[in-house]
Each structure stands twice: as structure tokens, then as C-alpha cells.
Amino acid sequence: KAVADGGTIRYPNPNSLGAGTNWQDAIFNNQAYRYSHELSISGGGEFSTFYASFGIQDQQGIVTSDISNYTKKSFRLNSTHKISKYFTFGQTFGFARQKTLDIGNKNSEFGGPLSSAINLDPTTPLVVTDPAVANASPYSTNPVMRDANGNPYGISSVVGQEMTNPLAYVQTRLGRYNWSDDFVGNAYLEANITDHLKIRSTLGGKISYWGEQGFTPVSFLSSNVSTLKNSYYQINRHSFNWNVENVLTYSNKFGDHNINVLVGQGSYVENIGGETTNTMFGLPISSYKDASFDFDIPQSDRTSATDDYIQHKVTSLFSRLNYDYKEKYLVTGVIRRDGSTRFGGNNKFGVFPSFSLGWVLSKEGFWKENSVVNTIKFRGGYGVVGNDNLTDFRYLSLVSGGYNYSFGNTGAITTGYANVTLDNPDLKWEQTSQTSIGFDARLFNDFNLTIDYYKKRTTGILRPVVIPGFVGVAEQPWANVANMDNSGLEFELGYKKQLGEFNVGINGNVAYLKNEITYVGPDNDYIIGDATFQSMGPVTRTQVGHSYNEFFGYKTAGIFQNQAEIDAYKNAAGGMIQPTAKPGDFRWVDNNGDGSISDDDKQYLGSSIPKYTFGLTVNLNYKNLDFMAFAQGAAGSKIFQGLRRLDILNANYQTEVLNRWTGEGTSNDYPRLGNNDGNGNFSKMSDFYLESGDYVRLKIVQVGYTLPLNLSSKIGADKIRFYVTGENLFTFTKYTGYDPEIGGQVFGVDKGIYPQAKSFMLGANLQF
């Protein structure tokens, strides 16, 4: 880059620097452990049954394992009791205690171990062992982090801003964790009013205690990242959710007619609770192991805050009808009416009907049994569901304190209240309706075929709305802003056969999905996307005729190989379209044809939503040996590969940079490097950052062996099975990031997603 801009080479003799630091090797643990144990007991008699289980999990993370760990301990008890001829009582109870050590800054370009490992230069050492360097600035003049031997962790003089030595970063997060204790249970009483009529009342609840705590030591990670005063904080949260359901069910059979009718009522309440946050600064300690709130700290170095949660309440009425005639003609109908406190009086309630029809053609009298199509069933249906997933009370104009006002001519400031968001009394339920048709068939006695077509329409999508700053409110109001269609075809084929002592089962599925926005409001051409990246801002956009949050930016048409190509790229008037470009720069597509490159030339570049998903499961067993394999994949999506910090000129590059343009004919895909990026090769959102998200992954392989009964019975066991399992063994993809299976919540933008681990497990199942 320096030479391209007329400067000198920073490292004229790179061999003299040695092997350098492999930061990714430093943060990844290829021997992270995971174990899980579960013990279950079941039993009962004529009038009572029970099931109990105990479980424990401990999983070490593969990235900076000292601050990446998950543990869970759980207990579950279910029981049923026949009290009398007419009454049955049942209950379920579960408890789970979880503790999570988190690396922080996940999928973030602004710091964190993954981002730093990608962007730091290899010339900075992990640990400084040279006394001459360790006893000089910045190590001797700042509270740097040190290893167990007292050596300071290396600080880069090349890559700055939030990029810091990830091993030093780990030291600042030791002892920081999240925790939760969850108690979940329900109890029901069922009364048989007649042989065909029964009523069940269920009371359920969940009590949760959860929170986080951590100690931040005095530290100097770089000139941009330092902590001058240590702190210790605790956040304690609690909530109580409860629900009540009363259901009346009628079942009967009239000749060949079977009928089941259900009517019910439900009430659901969430978020009865709140949280308390306490923080202390300037503790007389240096280690998280000594942190507590028992120190005598001045009140000015203490903060405390208490918040009450907003309760979310839903009330429901529902009914369901199931009918069949000779198990040949099948009808199901459901209707429910739900009311939510998240909507105002105008639209508090929503009505959501659904029905399905089925016809088992192979049970008709005229159907002749044959060896090709053994059974066949046709299905169809339509249904509507509602969604109230938004922040509470957004139908009202909310007010908050802490705002300053000046009255009169004195200039005195008065603290008061102001609107922080606009009201929207017309907020209503987001609704999704789905129409589907399909059939199931058994073919040649050994094959099962299922084909489904569906069209799902979501109307009134709930989300915050971007409004102009001059409106004067701090928070974005919520609205029903868009409609969206999802349509697709799903195909599944299975094969199952027993050949003597050999059993085989193979099941494959393929699904096609088309996602399209059909409405974005009466006054909008588009909705600004949710996904952002550094100085580019939003890199996605939602517009009618395109996918939800589709990538939006400039399209490239290769690289200018010489000045003649730049001069020849002209508009209709004979002017140069990119007059400031240099050889090695991207040729931007003049999408609107106006003869110049501007924001108006941006276009849609692809979607992060896969068009195709597929999977394959294979089950084999021979005598006491068993084998299972599961593979999955996706195709037709794009991923924004945003692992590098564009605003840090000396940040490290991935190996693709070795194939950059260095002269005429050297590359038509990767532009020249330079500290002066006047063409915006790296700073503009373009298809340069988009890669194929296609992949095929061997997700699970398991091989097991069951001991013969004559051996397991010697220790009183009914069954003993040993197995070995491999997960995420192979991934076939062209994507250059850590993991193509990045998930939908990040809208296809990969800034350093925590990758899934390849793992191997040994296990045993014992039944007594």
C-alpha cells in the first residue's frame, strides 16, 4: 500500500521478523472439553406414574476458553395420579441452573478476541520477554496486563483503535459471568364428567432469577483502550410468569363418524418482576477473586438503580374441532381470539382461524391394492396466527425525565420531562396466514414420499420506524410497516427396509423458498435495513418486489487494468464516468445510466435468505452395531464478509489479498491496495463484500454398539450401549469466513460470528 501511494516499504526484509504471531492459533482451543450426564428414573402402578431426570452439562468454548464456558444442572419430575374414577391429577416440575462465561463483543468489528485476532499485525508478540522492551514505554509506564510469569502482553504499534491483544483482553474479563435459576412447573386437575365429556384446568408458572456480575481491573491494553479505575458490578433480575387454562373436551364415535370438540380459555401473564444494578468503583484490590461489596467505598464511587418490568398480559378464547369418517375424510378447524396489553383499545384483540382437510384416497372402496402406490393421502389447509412481539406501550406517547429547559431571561436550567417516542394508537397484531396443499404416499412398500406447497403471507410486520431528527423524540416509534410473502415447495423421500439382520433407513428432504416484500407503507419507497457495517451504515434495504433486508450497494464490473480502460469508460456525452479512478480500481456499474457514479447507482445485490435448504439422514444397524449420519446444507444465499476493519489502514488482511491487482492482467476481482482509497474500493458497500453462502455440512455421525444381553445382565442392566459421535466433521463451502451457517438474526452480515466447533464425543447409555 505504501509503495502504491509513493511511500516506502514498511518491512523491506520480512524474513528478519521471524515466524510472527498467529493470533488465531493463540485464541482457538482445539482441545476444548464437553461432557454431559443424565440419569432418569420412571415407574408407577395402577393409579400413579412418575418420571424423574437429573442432568449436568459442562462445555468449554473453543475461543479464549478461559472466558468461554457453559454449565447447566437440571432436574425434572412428572407424575400423574388417578384420584378416583372421575378425577385425575398431574404435575410437571423442572429446575435448571445455568452459568455462562461469555467472550463479549460477538459478531462485532469493534474489539473482542475474534475481531482482534483477525485484524492485528503478526509483528506484535503475544508476550514481551525481552527485558529491554518490557522495561520501556508503554510497558513500564502503564498498568499493562501480564501473564503468570510477569511478562507483559504485547501491544501493537501498528494496528490501533479497539484492536488489542486478545490474551490481555481475556485478563480483563476473568470472573465475569451470567447466571440463571429457573423453576418451571404446572399442575392440572382433570374431571371426567361423562364417558365422553371431560374438563381440565391447568395452572402453570415460571419463577426466574438471573443476572450477571463482573470485575474490571485497572488496565492498559492500548493507547485507545484502557481503564484507569477498577469497578465491580452485579445485576440481579427476577420475574414471575403464570398462566391458567380451562379446557372442555367432548369426544365420541357415532358409527363410522369420530368427533372431538374442544373449547377453552387461557390467561397468560409475563414479566412480573424487576432488576437491581449495583456498581462500585475504585476497590482496593487487583483481582476478581477478591471482589465484593463489603469494602468501605465513598458514596460517590457507588451507583445503584432499580427498575420494575412492564407486565405483558394475554387473554385467549379458543376452540378446536376434529372430525373424521372411517379415517378416510379428515377435518380440523380451530379458531382463537387473543387480546394483548401491547396494543391499545383500537386493536387489542385479534381473531385467528384455521382449518385443514384430508382425504385418504387409498381407503376408498374403489381403490385397488397394488405394489406401486400402497397408500396415499391428500391434505390442504389455511390458517392465521398472530404476533405481538414488540416493546410494551408503544401505542402511547412515552415520557421520560432528565431533560433540561431554560425559562425566562436568566438562563437558569430546569430539569423536566419530554416525550421520548410518538404514540401510535393504530398498532395492531402482526398476522401471518398460510395456505398449504400436499400429499403423503407410501410407494413400493418401502418408500415414503411427502410433497407440500405453501404460501405464507405476513401482514402488518411490527418494527421500529426511522423518523427525521427534527421530530425531536429520542426513540423510534413502532408501526405495522410492511407485508411479506413466503412461498415454497418441500419434498421429502424416505426409504426403510429390513434385510435379514440388516436394517436400513434413509431420509432426504429438499425445500425451496421464495421471499418477497409486497408492501412497505403508503409513503415509503423502501425501509432502511437492519444490518450495518462500520462507516458504510446500513448495507441492506427492504423494498417491494425484493427479499426482506436484501443487500443493497454498488455492482462492480471488473477492475480497470490500465488508463486506457478508464478513459474509454464514457457516458453518452463523451465524458468519463470515473474520471478520478486509477488502474487497479473497481469499475462501478452506472446502473441508472446518467453517466456518473453516485448513490443513485446502488442496486440490489442478493439476499441472505437461502433459496434452497436440504438434508439427508442415514440410519443403519446390523445385529448389535448401529450407525447414523446427518448432513445438511443451503444454497442461493449471500453473506457479507465483514471481518476486516476498513478504517484501520494497517489492519491485517486475509490471504485473498495475495491475489490483489498489482499490475495489468494480474487480477480482475481484487483491487489494488493503497492508503488513499479515492475510488472507494473498500469503503463503498458493493458486491465485493458478498460471498456465496452455499454449503454442505456433515453435521452428525454416530457409531454405536450394544452389548449382548447375556453380558449386560451380569451387572443387572437391561441394555448397555456405547457410542462415539462426531459433530460438524466436514463443511464444503467457498465462503472464506469462519462459518457459512451464521444464522438469520445477523441478517447475513458476518463480522466475526462465533464458529460452531468440530467435536468428538464418547458416550454410554445404561438402562436398568
WOVENJO-V794914 format. One record per backbone hydrogen bond with DSSP energy under -1.0 kcal/mol. NH is the residue of the N-H (numbers start at 1). CO is the residue of the C=O. If there is no record, write none. Layout:
nh->NH co->CO
nh->NH co->CO
//
This chain:
nh->5 co->1
nh->6 co->3
nh->7 co->2
nh->16 co->13
nh->17 co->14
nh->18 co->15
nh->21 co->122
nh->23 co->21
nh->26 co->22
nh->27 co->23
nh->28 co->24
nh->29 co->62
nh->35 co->58
nh->37 co->56
nh->39 co->54
nh->41 co->52
nh->43 co->50
nh->45 co->48
nh->49 co->80
nh->50 co->43
nh->51 co->78
nh->52 co->41
nh->53 co->76
nh->54 co->39
nh->55 co->74
nh->56 co->37
nh->57 co->72
nh->58 co->35
nh->59 co->70
nh->60 co->33
nh->61 co->68
nh->64 co->27
nh->67 co->64
nh->68 co->65
nh->69 co->101
nh->70 co->59
nh->71 co->99
nh->72 co->57
nh->73 co->97
nh->74 co->55
nh->75 co->95
nh->76 co->53
nh->77 co->93
nh->78 co->51
nh->79 co->91
nh->80 co->49
nh->81 co->89
nh->82 co->47
nh->83 co->81
nh->83 co->87
nh->84 co->87
nh->88 co->190
nh->89 co->81
nh->90 co->188
nh->91 co->79
nh->92 co->186
nh->93 co->77
nh->94 co->184
nh->95 co->75
nh->96 co->182
nh->97 co->73
nh->98 co->180
nh->99 co->71
nh->100 co->178
nh->101 co->69
nh->107 co->752
nh->111 co->109
nh->116 co->112
nh->117 co->113
nh->118 co->114
nh->119 co->115
nh->120 co->116
nh->128 co->152
nh->134 co->130
nh->135 co->131
nh->136 co->133
nh->140 co->136
nh->144 co->142
nh->147 co->151
nh->150 co->147
nh->153 co->145
nh->154 co->126
nh->163 co->160
nh->169 co->165
nh->170 co->166
nh->171 co->167
nh->173 co->170
nh->176 co->173
nh->177 co->213
nh->178 co->100
nh->179 co->211
nh->180 co->98
nh->181 co->209
nh->182 co->96
nh->183 co->207
nh->184 co->94
nh->185 co->205
nh->186 co->92
nh->187 co->203
nh->188 co->90
nh->189 co->201
nh->190 co->88
nh->191 co->199
nh->192 co->86
nh->193 co->191
nh->193 co->197
nh->194 co->197
nh->198 co->249
nh->199 co->191
nh->200 co->247
nh->201 co->189
nh->202 co->245
nh->203 co->187
nh->204 co->243
nh->205 co->185
nh->206 co->241
nh->207 co->183
nh->208 co->239
nh->209 co->181
nh->210 co->237
nh->211 co->179
nh->212 co->235
nh->213 co->177
nh->214 co->233
nh->216 co->231
nh->219 co->227
nh->221 co->225
nh->222 co->225
nh->227 co->219
nh->231 co->216
nh->232 co->280
nh->233 co->214
nh->234 co->278
nh->235 co->212
nh->236 co->276
nh->237 co->210
nh->238 co->274
nh->239 co->208
nh->240 co->272
nh->241 co->206
nh->242 co->269
nh->243 co->204
nh->244 co->267
nh->245 co->202
nh->246 co->265
nh->247 co->200
nh->248 co->263
nh->249 co->198
nh->250 co->261
nh->251 co->196
nh->252 co->259
nh->254 co->257
nh->257 co->254
nh->258 co->324
nh->259 co->252
nh->260 co->322
nh->261 co->250
nh->262 co->320
nh->263 co->248
nh->264 co->318
nh->265 co->246
nh->266 co->316
nh->267 co->244
nh->268 co->314
nh->269 co->242
nh->270 co->312
nh->272 co->240
nh->273 co->271
nh->274 co->238
nh->275 co->307
nh->276 co->236
nh->277 co->305
nh->278 co->234
nh->279 co->303
nh->280 co->232
nh->281 co->301
nh->282 co->230
nh->285 co->283
nh->290 co->287
nh->291 co->288
nh->297 co->295
nh->301 co->298
nh->302 co->299
nh->303 co->279
nh->305 co->277
nh->307 co->275
nh->309 co->273
nh->312 co->270
nh->314 co->268
nh->315 co->339
nh->316 co->266
nh->317 co->337
nh->318 co->264
nh->319 co->335
nh->320 co->262
nh->321 co->333
nh->322 co->260
nh->323 co->331
nh->324 co->258
nh->325 co->329
nh->326 co->256
nh->328 co->325
nh->329 co->325
nh->330 co->358
nh->331 co->323
nh->332 co->356
nh->333 co->321
nh->334 co->354
nh->335 co->319
nh->336 co->352
nh->337 co->317
nh->338 co->350
nh->339 co->315
nh->340 co->348
nh->341 co->313
nh->343 co->340
nh->350 co->338
nh->352 co->336
nh->354 co->334
nh->355 co->382
nh->356 co->332
nh->357 co->380
nh->358 co->330
nh->359 co->378
nh->360 co->328
nh->361 co->359
nh->362 co->376
nh->363 co->360
nh->364 co->361
nh->367 co->364
nh->374 co->442
nh->375 co->442
nh->377 co->440
nh->378 co->359
nh->379 co->438
nh->380 co->357
nh->381 co->436
nh->382 co->355
nh->383 co->434
nh->384 co->353
nh->385 co->432
nh->387 co->430
nh->390 co->388
nh->396 co->393
nh->400 co->418
nh->403 co->416
nh->405 co->414
nh->414 co->405
nh->416 co->403
nh->418 co->400
nh->420 co->398
nh->427 co->424
nh->430 co->387
nh->431 co->459
nh->432 co->385
nh->433 co->457
nh->434 co->383
nh->435 co->455
nh->436 co->381
nh->437 co->453
nh->438 co->379
nh->439 co->451
nh->440 co->377
nh->441 co->449
nh->442 co->375
nh->443 co->447
nh->444 co->372
nh->447 co->443
nh->448 co->494
nh->449 co->441
nh->450 co->492
nh->451 co->439
nh->452 co->490
nh->453 co->437
nh->454 co->488
nh->455 co->435
nh->456 co->486
nh->457 co->433
nh->458 co->484
nh->459 co->431
nh->461 co->482
nh->463 co->479
nh->465 co->477
nh->471 co->468
nh->472 co->469
nh->475 co->420
nh->479 co->463
nh->481 co->461
nh->481 co->479
nh->483 co->519
nh->484 co->458
nh->485 co->516
nh->486 co->456
nh->487 co->514
nh->488 co->454
nh->489 co->512
nh->490 co->452
nh->491 co->510
nh->492 co->450
nh->493 co->508
nh->494 co->448
nh->495 co->506
nh->496 co->446
nh->497 co->504
nh->499 co->502
nh->502 co->499
nh->503 co->621
nh->504 co->497
nh->505 co->619
nh->506 co->495
nh->507 co->617
nh->508 co->493
nh->509 co->615
nh->510 co->491
nh->511 co->613
nh->512 co->489
nh->513 co->611
nh->514 co->487
nh->516 co->485
nh->517 co->546
nh->518 co->483
nh->519 co->483
nh->527 co->542
nh->529 co->540
nh->533 co->537
nh->536 co->533
nh->537 co->534
nh->539 co->531
nh->541 co->550
nh->542 co->527
nh->545 co->517
nh->546 co->543
nh->550 co->541
nh->551 co->606
nh->552 co->539
nh->553 co->603
nh->554 co->685
nh->557 co->587
nh->560 co->585
nh->566 co->562
nh->567 co->563
nh->568 co->564
nh->570 co->568
nh->571 co->575
nh->574 co->571
nh->577 co->569
nh->581 co->578
nh->584 co->560
nh->585 co->582
nh->587 co->558
nh->589 co->555
nh->591 co->589
nh->601 co->598
nh->602 co->599
nh->603 co->553
nh->605 co->551
nh->611 co->635
nh->612 co->635
nh->613 co->511
nh->614 co->633
nh->615 co->509
nh->616 co->631
nh->617 co->507
nh->618 co->629
nh->619 co->505
nh->620 co->627
nh->621 co->503
nh->622 co->625
nh->623 co->501
nh->625 co->622
nh->626 co->704
nh->627 co->620
nh->628 co->702
nh->629 co->618
nh->630 co->700
nh->631 co->616
nh->632 co->697
nh->633 co->614
nh->634 co->695
nh->635 co->612
nh->638 co->607
nh->639 co->691
nh->640 co->748
nh->641 co->689
nh->642 co->640
nh->642 co->750
nh->651 co->648
nh->652 co->119
nh->657 co->654
nh->658 co->655
nh->659 co->656
nh->660 co->657
nh->661 co->670
nh->666 co->663
nh->672 co->584
nh->678 co->676
nh->680 co->677
nh->684 co->680
nh->687 co->554
nh->689 co->686
nh->691 co->639
nh->693 co->637
nh->695 co->634
nh->696 co->732
nh->697 co->632
nh->698 co->730
nh->699 co->630
nh->699 co->697
nh->700 co->630
nh->701 co->726
nh->702 co->628
nh->703 co->724
nh->704 co->626
nh->705 co->722
nh->706 co->624
nh->707 co->720
nh->711 co->708
nh->712 co->708
nh->713 co->709
nh->714 co->711
nh->715 co->712
nh->716 co->713
nh->717 co->712
nh->718 co->767
nh->719 co->767
nh->721 co->765
nh->722 co->705
nh->723 co->763
nh->724 co->703
nh->725 co->761
nh->726 co->701
nh->727 co->759
nh->728 co->699
nh->729 co->698
nh->732 co->696
nh->742 co->740
nh->747 co->744
nh->749 co->746
nh->750 co->640
nh->759 co->727
nh->761 co->725
nh->763 co->723
nh->765 co->721
nh->767 co->719
//
